[in-house]
Structure formats: structure tokens, C-alpha cells
């Protein structure tokens, strides 16, 4: 009789422990993800390079593969003719993006060097 009363409490304890472990694992993975940095983000600003944060537009990466051209600006993937934060994407090049922002044409550049590789 005593063992039958013990089994439900053991099961509840086991389930509670499992739920707690799952909750802790989820929380720790979220904290780890928040601390990761974008590996393509430049470590420093080069002298003479425009400070894109003042413009409200930050070019983070560019992908050009055949006819497909995608830029990531302010964390948002965009293609030519799309808009981000009030700026229209005019042209995407392998090393820079031309945007029309507040009536002015601006060039957003990647600081890292770019080289073409033929497959």
C-alpha cells in the first residue's frame, strides 16, 4: 500500500525536475544567443569612412550570386527597389549599396575587402 502512494509523488517529482531542467536549458540558450555577435560586422571604423549610424542606415552584409542581389541593412534583408527605414535601395554592388534617402543619393559601403571567386 505504501509503494502505491509513493509512485505518484515520485512521478510528480520526476516530471517537475524534467520541466525545470528544460526551462533552464531554454533560458541559457536564449542568453547565449543574445551574446553572439555578427561575424561579418566590422570590428572598427576606418578613418574617412562615412559613419552609417548617423544616417540611420547600417549596411551589414551583401550577397551577390548571379542575378540575385541581397543586402542586409539594419538587420533587414532587402533587394533593389525595396525600402528600409525610409530609404529606397537603388543599386546593389558586391562592395556597396546605393540608396535614395531623404531626397539624397547615398552610398553605403562595406569596410572589409571583397574579392570575386569563380566557381
N, C-alpha and C positions, 0 to 999 in steps of 0.2 A: 504494500500500500504506500509506503513511504517513497519508493522509487517512482511511482506514477506521478506523485505530486512534484517530485524533483525534476522530471523530464520537461514539463512545460516551462519551468523557470530557467532551466539550462538552455532551452531553445530560445527563449526571450533574450537571455544574456548573450547568446551567440549571435543572434540577429542584430541586437543593439551594438555589439562590438564590430560587426561587419559594416553596418551603416556608418558608424563613427569613423572607421578606417577609410571607407570610400569618401566620406566628406572631407577628411584631412588630405587625402590624395588629390582631390579636385581643387581644394583651396591652394595647396602648394604648387600645383601645375599652373594655376592662374597667376600666382605671384611670380613664378619663373618666367612665364611668357611676357609679363609686363616689363621685366628687367632686360629682355633681349633687345639688341639694337639692330637696325637695318645695316647689313654688311656692305651695301652699296653707298651708304651715306658718307660723304667726305668727312675726314677727321678734323679738318681745319679750313679756314677761308684763305684763299690765295690773295696776295696784295694786288689790288687793281681789279679784282673780280667783283662784279656787282653783288650787293647783299640782297638776295632774293627775298629774305624775310621782310624787308622794308616794303617791298612791292606787294606783300600778301600772297605771293606765289612762290612755291618751293619745288623746283624740279628735282625729283628723287631718282628716277631711272628712265631709260629709254630702251625700247625693244624694236629693232627693225629687222624683219625676216621676210625677204621677198617683197611683196606688195603690202604686207601688214606692218603698220607703224603704230606703236602704242607708247605713250609717255605716262609716267606716274607723277602727277602734280598734286601737292598737298594730300598725298595718300590716296588719290583717286585716279584710276586708270582712264585715260582719255585718248581719243583718236582725232585726226584732223576734222575740223568743222564742229567739234563739240565744245562745250564751255565748262569752265570750272571757276568758281568764285568770281564770276562776272567777267572772266577773260575768255575770249574765243581763240581756240587753237587754230592757227593759220597754216603752219607747216612744221612737220617733224623731221629732223635730220638725225643722223647717228650720234651727234655730239651736242645738239642744242634743239630748242623748240622756239618757234616764232609765235608770239601771241599778240592779240589786239586787246589791250587792257586800258580802260578809261580813255578811249579815243587815241591812244598812242600804241605804236608797234614796239614791242619789247622782245629781246632775245634772252631766253633762259638757258644757261649753259651748264653742262656737267663739268666738274673740276677735274675728274680723273681722265687719263688719256684713253683714247678709243682707237682700236685698230681693226681693220677688216680681216676676216678669216674666211677663206674659201673652203667649202666642204669637200 
